[in-house]
Amino acid sequence: MIFGSNELMAAIWVDEDFNGPMEVQYVHSNTGLLISKYEDLGQDGYYEEFIHFTVDSALTYRVANHDGYFAPNERIRSEARNEP
């Protein structure tokens, strides 16, 4: 875990298979809310999937050309948040 200067959690890095490289990264806002998730699906050291969480939705992007950028045309899914 990484903590910000405000003593709230800023990021969590996860090594899913315990081989050294971090396959998943969770990023939090300065108020402690989860705002994004990056995932190395191919376990090749590069993040291929990015999920951006907003107030009412989750936008999922999957990089198509391994350039390291998540372009608007690479969005594969948009989901609305369900209210309890």
C-alpha positions in Angstrom: 0.0 0.0 0.0 1.0 3.5 -0.7 -0.2 6.4 1.5 -0.6 10.0 0.5 0.5 13.0 2.4 -3.0 13.2 3.9 -2.4 9.7 5.5 -5.1 8.2 3.3 -4.5 5.2 1.0 -3.3 6.5 -2.4 -2.6 3.2 -4.2 -2.5 -0.6 -3.8 -0.2 -2.8 -5.9 -0.9 -6.5 -6.1 1.4 -9.3 -7.2 -1.2 -12.0 -7.9 1.2 -14.8 -8.6 4.0 -13.8 -6.2 6.6 -13.7 -8.9 7.8 -10.0 -8.4 6.0 -7.9 -11.0 2.8 -6.2 -9.9 -0.2 -7.3 -12.0 -2.9 -5.1 -10.5 -2.8 -1.5 -9.3 -5.7 0.2 -7.5 -5.6 4.1 -7.4 -7.5 6.1 -4.9 -8.5 9.8 -4.9 -7.1 12.2 -2.3 -10.3 11.5 -0.3 -9.7 7.8 -0.3 -12.2 6.7 -2.9 -11.3 4.1 -5.5 -11.0 5.9 -8.9 -9.2 3.4 -11.2 -7.8 -0.1 -11.6 -5.0 -1.1 -13.9 -4.4 -4.8 -14.8 -1.7 -6.6 -16.5 -3.8 -9.3 -18.2 -0.9 -10.9 -20.2 1.5 -10.9 -17.2 4.1 -9.3 -19.5 4.8 -6.2 -17.4 2.4 -3.9 -19.3 -1.1 -2.9 -18.2 -3.6 -4.0 -20.8 -6.8 -3.1 -19.0 -7.9 0.1 -17.3 -11.2 0.7 -15.4 -12.1 4.2 -14.5 -14.7 4.6 -11.7 -16.9 7.7 -11.7 -19.7 8.7 -9.4 -22.3 6.7 -11.3 -20.4 4.4 -13.7 -17.4 2.2 -14.5 -15.6 2.6 -17.9 -13.4 -0.3 -19.0 -10.7 0.2 -21.6 -8.5 -2.5 -23.1 -5.3 -1.4 -25.0 -5.4 -2.7 -28.6 -2.0 -1.9 -29.9 0.2 -2.2 -26.8 1.2 1.4 -27.0 0.6 2.0 -23.3 -2.2 4.5 -23.8 -5.9 3.9 -23.2 -7.6 5.8 -26.1 -11.3 6.6 -26.1 -11.8 4.2 -29.0 -10.4 1.3 -26.9 -13.3 1.4 -24.5 -14.9 -2.0 -24.3 -17.5 -1.6 -21.7 -19.6 1.0 -19.8 -21.5 0.0 -16.8 -23.9 2.0 -14.6 -23.5 1.7 -10.8 -26.4 -0.1 -9.1 -27.9 1.7 -6.2 -28.7 -0.4 -3.1 
